[in-house]
Amino acid sequence: MKSIFIVGAGQLGSRHLQALKAVKSPLDITVIDPSALSLKIAQERYEGIAGEKTHRVRYLCEIPRSFDAVDIAIIPSTSNVRREIIEGILSRGHVQNMILEKLLFNHRDDYFRVNDLLESKAVKTWVNCSMRTMPFYAGLKSLFQGSQFFYTVTGSQFGLITNAVHYIDHMAYLSGELSYQLDSSLLDYPPIASKRQGFLELNGTLSVKFTNGCTGTFTCFREGASPVMVAIASPDVLVMSKEWEGKALISKKSENWKWNEVDSPIPYQSQMTSDVVTSILTKGTCNLVEYDDSLKIHLTLLEGLQHFLNGKSENKYDLFPFT
């Protein structure tokens, strides 16, 4: 029986837990959170859906003092405590594989300290930037790989910074390039409070330009209810993803630019984690971005945003106040 830890039983953690119910092989699942209420809600969500009944699940308020090897640890906590959680787990037992939520950490040094720790402990680690695992978005690689493309995202109040890393990661996946420059000059100031207490968000427009010439703009309107739309254009292909409908339009030069509508459903986290976990358990890998690549993507984004905030504010930020 494979062993799974989920450390953090909040909104995301409970969805990861639900997803494990669809994993076919028997699992020994441990859900850990200091909040008894969060554990209770996670348990209710897990028990409220159909799925495998061969899994064992226990709910704990703290990490066990010691444990045998864990096959996969999923860490969906907020960025300010994730490093401490990782260090706590790896000091008490062996973990073979780890899945981390983004944004990863809110201190620059944390990225490198955790990287060194993961390497020393030989822990295979991926970051849950999930667009590259979604069938529709993953399938676009065959259309845009090797092309210079322009990538745009627009919508209202969707959490620009917490989601920008998803889009930048998807651009990196499509283009095969990790290095990019950030342009924060069109962001709105001041920042606003995040939905997660103690963190910040930004509205306005964020732009990126990759070394290979691929560019992207991500615009979040501070008001209204405009749904999120992703559009990608190259000299030979146009794609418009209407996420709110689960539909997309594709137009190709080779087909005389005729628009074709295709299904492009966006799976829930409670659906995606089961495939990722199954892949890791059976193949030893998955389609998520590896930690060392995501480190580079994260730091270019977060250091640029920190510079933006510090250029506007009298009170200087010595951390990344996002999650």
Residue pairs with C-beta under 8 A, 6 or more apart in sequence:
1 26
1 27
1 28
1 56
2 25
2 26
2 27
2 28
2 71
2 72
2 281
3 27
3 28
3 30
3 67
3 68
3 69
3 70
3 71
3 72
4 20
4 27
4 28
4 29
4 30
4 70
4 71
4 72
4 73
4 74
4 277
5 29
5 30
5 32
5 70
5 72
5 73
5 74
5 89
5 95
6 13
6 16
6 17
6 29
6 30
6 31
6 32
6 73
6 74
6 76
7 13
7 32
7 33
7 63
7 73
7 74
7 75
7 76
7 77
7 85
7 89
8 32
8 33
8 75
8 76
8 77
8 85
9 17
9 31
9 32
9 33
9 35
9 38
9 39
9 41
9 42
9 59
10 33
10 38
10 76
10 77
12 76
12 101
12 269
13 31
13 33
13 38
13 42
13 74
13 76
13 77
14 38
14 41
14 42
14 45
14 46
15 45
15 268
15 269
15 270
15 273
16 74
16 76
16 269
16 270
16 273
17 29
17 31
17 42
17 45
17 46
17 57
18 45
18 46
18 49
18 270
19 269
19 270
19 271
19 272
19 273
19 274
19 277
20 27
20 29
20 55
20 273
20 274
20 277
21 46
21 49
21 50
21 51
21 52
21 55
21 274
22 51
22 52
22 271
22 274
23 52
23 55
23 274
23 277
23 278
23 281
24 52
24 278
25 278
25 281
26 52
26 54
26 55
26 56
27 52
27 54
27 55
27 56
28 55
28 56
29 55
29 56
29 57
29 58
30 57
30 58
30 60
30 64
31 39
31 42
31 43
31 57
31 58
31 59
31 60
32 59
32 60
32 61
32 62
32 63
33 39
33 42
33 59
33 61
34 61
34 62
35 61
36 61
39 59
39 60
39 61
42 59
43 57
43 59
46 57
49 270
63 85
63 88
63 89
63 92
64 92
64 93
65 92
66 92
66 93
67 92
67 93
68 93
68 94
69 93
69 94
69 95
69 96
70 89
70 93
70 94
70 95
70 96
71 96
71 97
71 280
71 281
72 95
72 96
72 97
72 98
72 99
72 277
72 280
72 281
73 89
73 95
73 97
73 98
73 99
74 98
74 99
74 273
75 82
75 85
75 86
75 89
75 98
75 99
75 100
75 101
76 101
76 128
77 85
77 101
78 196
78 199
78 323
79 103
79 104
79 105
79 106
79 199
79 320
79 322
79 323
80 105
80 106
80 198
80 323
82 100
82 101
82 104
82 105
82 110
83 105
83 107
83 110
83 113
83 114
86 98
86 100
86 114
86 117
86 118
87 114
87 117
89 95
90 117
90 121
90 123
94 121
95 121
95 123
96 123
96 124
97 123
97 124
97 125
97 126
97 280
98 118
98 123
98 124
98 125
98 126
99 125
99 126
99 127
99 128
99 273
99 276
99 288
100 125
100 126
100 127
100 128
100 291
101 127
101 128
102 127
102 128
102 129
102 162
102 165
102 166
102 294
102 298
103 161
103 162
103 165
103 298
103 302
103 320
103 322
103 323
104 110
104 111
104 114
104 127
104 294
104 295
104 298
105 111
105 114
105 320
106 319
106 320
106 321
106 322
106 323
107 319
107 320
108 299
108 302
108 303
108 320
111 295
111 298
111 299
112 295
114 291
115 291
115 292
115 295
118 125
118 291
124 280
124 284
124 285
125 290
125 291
126 276
126 286
126 288
126 289
126 290
126 291
126 294
127 169
127 288
127 289
127 290
127 291
127 294
128 276
128 288
129 165
129 166
129 169
129 170
129 288
129 289
129 294
129 297
130 166
130 269
130 272
130 288
131 137
131 138
131 166
131 167
131 169
131 170
131 173
132 138
132 169
132 170
132 173
132 287
132 288
132 289
133 272
133 275
133 276
133 286
133 287
133 288
134 266
134 267
134 272
136 241
136 248
136 262
136 263
136 264
136 265
137 170
137 241
137 264
138 173
138 287
140 174
140 232
140 239
141 173
141 174
143 234
143 237
143 239
143 250
143 252
144 174
144 175
144 232
144 234
144 237
145 174
145 175
145 176
147 234
147 235
147 236
147 237
148 212
148 213
148 214
148 234
148 235
149 174
149 175
149 214
149 232
149 233
149 234
149 237
150 214
150 215
150 216
150 232
150 233
150 234
151 167
151 170
151 171
151 174
151 214
151 215
151 216
151 217
151 230
151 231
151 232
152 216
152 217
152 218
152 219
152 230
152 231
152 232
153 167
153 216
153 217
153 218
153 219
153 228
153 229
153 230
153 231
154 219
154 221
154 226
154 228
154 229
155 219
155 220
155 221
155 226
155 227
155 228
155 229
156 220
156 221
156 222
156 223
156 224
156 225
156 226
156 227
157 203
157 220
157 221
157 222
157 223
157 224
157 225
158 220
158 228
159 194
159 195
159 201
159 220
160 201
160 202
160 203
160 204
160 206
160 218
160 220
161 200
161 201
161 202
161 206
161 301
161 305
161 322
162 194
162 201
162 322
162 323
163 218
164 206
164 218
164 301
165 297
165 298
165 301
167 216
167 218
167 230
168 180
168 208
168 216
168 297
168 301
169 289
169 294
169 297
171 180
171 208
171 210
171 214
171 216
172 178
172 180
172 210
172 289
172 293
172 297
173 289
174 214
174 232
175 210
175 212
175 214
176 212
177 210
177 211
177 212
177 214
178 293
178 296
178 297
179 210
179 211
179 296
179 300
180 208
180 209
180 210
180 211
180 300
181 208
181 209
181 300
182 206
182 207
182 208
182 300
182 301
182 304
182 305
183 206
183 207
183 208
183 209
184 206
184 304
184 305
184 307
184 308
186 204
186 205
186 206
186 207
187 202
187 203
187 204
187 205
187 206
187 308
188 202
188 203
188 204
188 222
189 312
190 312
190 313
191 200
191 201
191 202
191 309
191 321
192 200
192 201
192 202
192 203
192 222
193 199
193 200
193 201
194 200
194 201
194 322
194 323
195 201
196 323
199 321
199 322
199 323
200 321
200 322
201 322
202 220
202 305
203 220
203 221
203 222
204 219
204 220
204 222
205 217
205 218
205 219
205 220
206 217
206 218
206 219
207 215
207 216
207 217
207 218
208 215
208 216
208 217
209 215
209 216
227 242
227 243
227 244
228 243
228 244
229 240
229 241
229 242
229 243
230 239
230 240
230 241
230 243
231 238
231 239
231 240
231 241
232 238
232 239
233 239
235 253
236 252
236 253
236 254
237 250
237 251
237 252
237 253
238 249
238 250
238 251
238 252
238 257
239 248
239 249
239 250
239 251
240 248
240 249
241 248
241 264
242 248
242 249
242 264
243 264
243 266
246 263
246 264
246 265
246 266
247 261
247 262
247 263
247 264
248 261
248 262
248 263
248 264
249 259
249 260
249 261
249 262
250 259
250 260
250 262
251 257
251 258
251 259
251 260
252 258
276 286
276 287
276 288
279 285
279 286
279 287
280 286
289 297
302 320
302 322
303 320
305 320
305 322
306 317
306 319
306 320
309 317
309 321
310 316
310 317
